[in-house]
């Protein structure tokens, strides 16, 4: 089972030059199932039903992108456009290996040296914030341990 969340991608569904009166696009339209979809939700459901037919999928989308603000540095956006929304596509899924994945992620995050990531420090990220994220990962990983599963 998985849930897909998308923000800020609705306008990118079809190329700006797309037109059914154009012979090129008529040919592509007959071959490409994604061009026949009218919404991002339909396109994503189509994709997952083709590639993972046994998986149950739920899709939610929002027209507006995800707002970016400190402590995230300007690496996600154009430096000239402060706090511009970021288009995102996220897959939320659960499996037997989810707890292990969260533990490994936590182990890797503990190795992060904030002194080497000066832009995050400049934006206001502190070691206490990083430790809080580690605690949250640990709590989430515990939810997947066999004795806590229903």
N, C-alpha and C positions, 0 to 999 in steps of 0.2 A: 504494500500500500504506500502511496506517496501523494503528497500535496505539492502543487506548484504555485508559487506566488510570483507575479510579474508586476513591475511598476515602470511607467514611462516608456513602454515599448509599443503601444497601440499605433502610434503614427508611423512606425517603421515596418508595418506589416507587408506593404507592397512597395516596390520601387516608385519613386516620384514620376518616372516616365511611363508607368503602366497605363495602358489604354486598350480596351478590347477592339477598337477600330484599327489598331496597328496590326498588320499581318504577323509580325514577330511575336507579339504578345498573345495573339489568337492561338498560335502553335504552342507556345509555352503553357497557356491556360489549359489546353487539352491534355498536356503531359504532367503538369505540376499540380498536385492536389492542394498544395498550400495556397496557390493563387486563387483557388475556388472558395477558400474560407473567407467569411465576412468579419471575423473577429479574432483577436489573439487567443481567446479561450478555445475557439473551434480549432485553430491551427495547432495549439499545444495538445489538445485532446486527440487530434488526428495523428500527430507525431507519436505520442505514447501508445496509442492503440496499434499502430503499425509496428513499432519496434519492441514493445513489451506488452503483448496482448493479454498476458495473464495477470498483469498488475492493475489494481484498481487505482484510478487517478482522479484527483479533484483539482480544479484550476480556479484561481482567483486572480483578478488583475485590476489595476488602477491606472488611470490615464496619467496621473502625475507621477513623476519620478521620486526617488527617495531623497529627502533633503539631507545635505551634507553640512555639518558644522563641526567646530572643534570638539574633540581633540584630533579629528582627521585632518591630515595635511592636504595641501593643494594638489597632491599627486592624482587625486580622483577627478579633478575638474580643471577647467581652463583657469589659469591664474588670474585672468582678466575678469572672470565672472565669479565673484565671490558667492558662495552658498547656492550655486546653481544645482538643480535636482539631478540626481544620477540615475540613469535607467538601470534596472536590476532584474535578474531572473534567478529565482532560488528554488531548489528542490528540497522539500522536507520529507524525509522518509525514515522508516524504522525497519530494522532487521535484527537478526541475532547478533550481528557484529557491531551494533551501534554503541554499546557500552565500551567495547574494546577501542573503537575509533575515537571516542571521547577521551579515553585514558591516554591514548597515544598523542592526541592533540594537546592534552594538558602537559604531557612530558616535554613536547616540543616547545610549547609556550614558556615553560620554566627556563629554557635555555636562552631566551631572548635577553639581550643586553641593551637596555634602553639608552645607555651612553653612546652606542653605535647608531641608534636611530634618532639622530638629533632633531629631525623635523617633528617627530611625535612629541619629543620633550618641549620643543619650541611652541607647539600647539597646546601644551598644558597636560599631556598624559604623564602621570606620575606612577611610581612603583606601586603605591597603594592601589591605584586603579587596576593595574595589571594583576596584582594579587587577588583582587576581588573577582576578576574574570576567571582566574584559576580556581577559586573556590566554587564559582558557579558551574564550571566544567566538571568539577569533582562531584557536586550534588547531582548534576544531570547524569553522569556516568553511573552513580549509585542506583539511579532509577532503573537501570537495565540489569542489575545484578539478579541472579535467579531467585533469591529469597524475597526480593521486593516486587517481582512480577506477579501479576494476578493470574 
